[in-house]
Each structure stands twice: as structure tokens, then as C-alpha cells.
Amino acid sequence: MSYDPLHTQGGPVTRARAKKMREALNGLIDQIWVENNIQQANQSLDDYQGMVNIIQVQEKLS
């Protein structure tokens, strides 16, 4: 069984446990942020490639 710092098993939340929870949440937020930025970058590249294809087709029609 893996240790999940965001899961509490009861009892008081000590400063050390709160610090581990905060670090785990910050790591999760960072991971989501990076994945979202990568997804947006890939979408931008796809949009750019589509515009290039349109320009190439219009050039061939002229």
C-alpha cells in the first residue's frame, strides 16, 4: 500500500503532517499546470499547422 499524504487517518493534523499535505497539494497543482500548458501548446501547434495548410492550398489555386 502506498503512502498518500493527502489521506488522513484521524487524529490531529500536526505541523509536520500539514506541511506534507501542503507539499503534496502544491505538487499536484504543478503537475496539472504543466499538463494543461503542454495540452495548450499542442493545440496551438495543431492550429498553426492547419493555417499553413490553408495558405499552401490557396497558393496552389492562384
C-alpha positions as CSV (number, residue, x, y, z in Angstrom):
1,M,0.0,0.0,0.0
2,S,1.4,3.4,-1.0
3,Y,1.5,6.3,1.3
4,D,-0.8,9.2,0.4
5,P,0.0,12.4,2.2
6,L,-3.5,13.8,1.4
7,H,-5.3,11.0,3.2
8,T,-5.7,11.5,6.9
9,Q,-6.4,8.5,9.2
10,G,-7.8,10.5,12.0
11,G,-6.2,12.3,14.9
12,P,-4.8,15.8,15.0
13,V,-3.2,17.4,12.0
14,T,0.3,18.3,13.2
15,R,2.5,20.9,11.7
16,A,4.6,18.2,10.0
17,R,1.5,16.5,8.6
18,A,0.1,19.8,7.4
19,K,3.4,20.6,5.7
20,K,3.4,17.2,3.9
21,M,-0.2,17.8,2.8
22,R,0.7,21.3,1.5
23,E,3.7,20.0,-0.4
24,A,1.6,17.2,-1.9
25,L,-1.1,19.7,-3.0
26,N,1.4,22.0,-4.5
27,G,3.0,19.1,-6.4
28,L,-0.4,18.1,-7.7
29,I,-1.2,21.7,-8.8
30,D,2.1,22.0,-10.5
31,Q,1.6,18.7,-12.4
32,I,-1.9,19.8,-13.5
33,W,-0.5,23.2,-14.6
34,V,2.3,21.6,-16.7
35,E,-0.1,19.1,-18.3
36,N,-2.5,21.9,-19.1
37,N,0.3,24.0,-20.7
38,I,1.5,21.1,-22.8
39,Q,-2.0,20.5,-24.0
40,Q,-2.5,24.1,-24.9
41,A,0.9,24.2,-26.7
42,N,0.0,21.1,-28.7
43,Q,-3.4,22.6,-29.6
44,S,-1.7,25.9,-30.7
45,L,0.7,23.8,-32.9
46,D,-2.2,22.0,-34.5
47,D,-4.0,25.3,-35.2
48,Y,-0.8,26.7,-36.7
49,Q,-0.3,23.7,-38.9
50,G,-3.9,24.0,-40.1
51,M,-3.4,27.6,-41.1
52,V,-0.2,26.7,-43.0
53,N,-2.1,24.0,-45.0
54,I,-4.8,26.6,-45.9
55,I,-2.2,29.0,-47.1
56,Q,-0.5,26.3,-49.2
57,V,-3.8,25.3,-50.8
58,Q,-4.6,28.9,-51.6
59,E,-1.2,29.5,-53.2
60,K,-1.7,26.4,-55.4
61,L,-5.1,27.7,-56.6
62,S,-3.7,31.1,-57.7
